[in-house]
């Protein structure tokens, strides 16, 4: 079932209403702050009633099946359910820079990206604005929107929120950040992240399956898992990759990232105050190969200068 089917059946409206009802005592993410966002209160994520976006533009820097040759229509949502000490987008995620929009204006942004020729509309850090995005989608469909939806997320999710997206999201792009509860709390203030993240990715795979592309290699539906290698093995890369291969299958598509650098609060955080070394990234690449995870992408070796 597609989001067009959900629109015509009335199911999309039902989910929008259910999502907005949850904003009155917000429990969209695992923090379950309980604040009344409909009244303008904010919790951990910083999100209120209206969706706040930092930018909406054509982006060519995603994985090849997402960017294709025309680019991904990327919409950066402000705020985040995590508080990563090393966040490279901290002005958006932590300082919450951006502009509050109505659902109608967000729908107009989506339609504008479609008009510019984007392969998809790619919502970045969207989970805390799930009902508002569904409302914008409803309005956009009425005006001819038809692109695949990409959900580009930290992977810190509640299953009941993800189920609002079943049939709506075509391509999930989740992080699997940590294998360790201790590291998840110390570096991202995300209690329960490893277990919740693994359940979330399993649900994403249930909804969309493994990655499927068209004849030109552009993603149609499925899941691409992102994993950022951290210094001193603090992401638990070897354990995470073994879990993915064992639980989700060797056909799972992985983007193994070497791009870590000490942004935001990382320079003052012992153990992550430097870049990843070539040896550290090499160990993760070796684990990827040993696990038989042949689908996906590795990045260039990190510079140690």
Residue pairs with C-beta under 8 A, 6 or more apart in sequence:
1 167
2 167
3 12
3 137
3 141
3 149
3 167
3 168
4 141
4 146
5 11
5 167
6 12
6 15
6 167
6 168
7 138
7 141
11 167
12 134
12 137
12 138
12 141
12 168
13 138
15 134
15 164
15 168
16 131
16 134
16 135
16 138
18 131
18 164
19 28
19 130
19 131
19 134
19 161
19 164
20 38
20 131
20 135
22 28
22 131
23 36
23 37
23 38
23 49
23 131
24 36
24 37
24 38
25 34
25 35
25 36
26 32
26 33
26 34
26 35
26 36
26 37
26 43
27 33
27 34
27 158
28 127
28 128
28 130
28 131
28 158
28 161
29 44
29 45
29 81
29 127
29 128
29 156
29 157
29 158
29 161
30 81
30 156
30 157
30 158
30 190
30 191
30 192
30 196
31 43
31 44
31 45
31 81
32 158
33 43
33 44
34 43
35 41
35 42
35 43
37 43
37 47
37 48
37 49
38 49
39 49
40 48
40 49
41 48
42 48
44 81
44 83
44 189
45 79
45 80
45 81
45 128
46 78
46 79
46 80
46 96
47 78
47 79
47 128
47 129
48 100
50 100
50 101
50 102
50 132
51 77
51 100
51 101
51 103
51 106
51 129
51 132
51 133
51 136
52 77
52 78
52 79
52 96
52 98
52 99
52 100
52 101
52 129
53 75
53 76
53 77
53 78
53 98
53 99
53 101
53 106
53 109
54 76
54 77
54 78
54 91
54 92
54 97
54 98
54 99
55 74
55 75
55 76
56 73
56 74
56 75
56 76
56 109
56 112
56 113
57 73
57 74
57 113
58 70
58 71
58 72
58 73
58 74
58 113
58 116
58 117
58 118
59 67
59 71
59 72
59 73
59 74
59 122
60 67
60 71
60 72
61 67
62 72
62 74
62 122
62 173
63 173
63 224
63 255
63 297
64 217
64 297
65 211
65 213
65 217
65 218
65 219
65 224
66 72
66 119
66 120
66 122
66 150
66 171
66 173
66 219
66 224
67 119
68 119
68 216
68 217
68 218
69 216
70 117
70 118
70 119
71 117
71 118
71 119
72 118
72 119
72 120
72 122
72 150
73 110
73 113
73 114
73 116
73 118
73 119
73 120
73 121
73 122
73 147
74 122
74 124
74 152
75 106
75 109
75 110
75 113
75 121
75 122
75 123
75 124
75 126
76 89
76 92
76 98
76 124
76 125
77 98
77 123
77 124
77 125
77 126
77 128
77 129
78 92
78 93
78 96
78 97
78 98
79 93
79 96
79 125
79 128
80 87
80 93
80 94
80 125
80 128
80 154
81 127
81 128
81 154
81 156
81 190
82 93
82 154
82 156
82 188
82 189
82 190
83 94
83 188
83 189
83 190
84 93
84 187
84 188
84 264
85 187
85 188
85 264
85 265
85 266
85 269
85 272
86 187
86 230
86 260
86 262
86 263
86 264
86 265
86 266
86 269
86 272
87 93
87 94
87 263
87 264
88 259
88 261
88 263
88 264
89 125
90 263
90 264
91 97
92 98
92 125
93 125
94 264
101 109
103 132
103 135
103 136
103 138
103 139
104 136
104 139
106 132
106 133
106 136
107 136
107 137
107 139
107 140
107 143
107 145
110 121
110 136
110 137
110 140
110 145
110 147
111 140
111 143
111 144
111 145
113 121
113 147
114 121
114 144
114 145
114 146
114 147
118 147
119 147
119 148
119 218
119 219
120 147
120 148
120 149
120 150
120 170
120 171
120 219
121 147
121 148
121 149
121 150
122 150
122 152
122 173
123 133
123 149
123 150
123 151
123 152
124 152
125 152
125 153
125 154
126 133
126 151
126 152
126 153
127 153
127 154
127 156
127 157
127 161
130 161
130 164
130 165
131 164
134 164
134 168
137 145
137 149
137 168
148 170
148 171
148 219
148 220
148 221
149 168
149 169
149 170
149 171
150 169
150 170
150 171
150 172
150 173
150 219
151 165
151 169
151 171
151 172
151 173
151 174
151 204
152 173
153 172
153 173
153 174
153 175
154 174
154 175
154 177
155 174
155 175
155 176
155 177
155 193
155 197
155 200
155 201
156 188
156 190
156 193
156 196
156 197
156 200
157 174
157 196
157 197
157 200
157 203
158 196
159 199
159 200
159 203
162 200
162 203
162 204
162 207
163 203
165 207
166 207
167 207
169 204
169 207
169 208
170 208
170 219
170 220
170 221
171 208
171 211
171 219
171 220
171 221
171 222
171 223
171 224
172 201
172 204
172 207
172 208
172 222
172 223
172 224
173 223
173 224
173 226
174 197
174 200
174 201
174 204
174 223
174 225
174 226
175 197
175 225
175 226
175 227
175 228
176 197
176 198
176 201
176 225
176 226
176 227
176 240
176 244
177 184
177 188
177 190
177 193
177 197
177 227
177 228
177 235
178 184
178 187
178 188
178 190
178 193
178 194
178 197
178 234
178 235
178 236
178 240
179 194
179 235
179 236
179 237
179 239
179 240
179 243
180 194
180 234
180 236
181 191
181 192
181 193
181 194
181 195
183 234
183 235
183 236
184 190
184 191
184 192
184 193
184 194
185 191
185 193
187 230
187 234
187 269
187 272
198 243
198 247
201 223
201 225
201 248
202 247
202 248
204 223
205 223
205 248
205 252
208 221
208 222
208 223
209 221
209 222
209 223
210 222
210 223
210 249
210 251
210 252
210 253
211 219
211 221
211 222
211 223
211 224
211 253
211 295
212 219
212 220
212 221
212 222
213 219
213 220
214 220
222 253
223 252
223 253
224 253
224 254
224 255
224 296
225 244
225 248
225 252
225 253
225 254
225 255
226 254
226 255
226 257
227 235
227 237
227 240
227 241
227 254
227 255
227 256
227 257
227 284
228 235
228 257
228 259
228 260
229 235
229 237
229 256
229 257
229 258
229 260
229 276
229 280
229 281
229 284
230 237
230 260
230 272
230 276
231 260
231 271
231 272
231 274
231 275
231 276
231 277
231 280
232 271
232 272
232 280
233 280
233 283
234 271
234 272
237 256
237 283
237 284
237 287
238 283
238 284
238 287
241 254
241 256
241 284
241 287
241 288
241 291
241 293
242 287
242 291
244 252
244 254
244 291
244 293
245 252
245 291
245 292
245 293
250 291
250 292
250 293
250 294
250 295
251 295
252 293
252 295
252 296
253 295
253 296
254 288
254 293
254 295
254 296
254 297
255 296
255 297
256 284
256 285
256 288
256 296
256 297
256 298
256 299
257 299
258 276
258 281
258 298
258 299
258 300
258 301
258 302
259 299
259 302
260 275
260 276
260 302
261 275
262 269
262 272
262 273
262 274
262 275
266 272
266 273
267 273
275 302
275 303
275 304
276 302
277 302
277 304
278 301
278 302
278 304
281 299
281 301
281 302
282 301
285 298
288 296
288 298
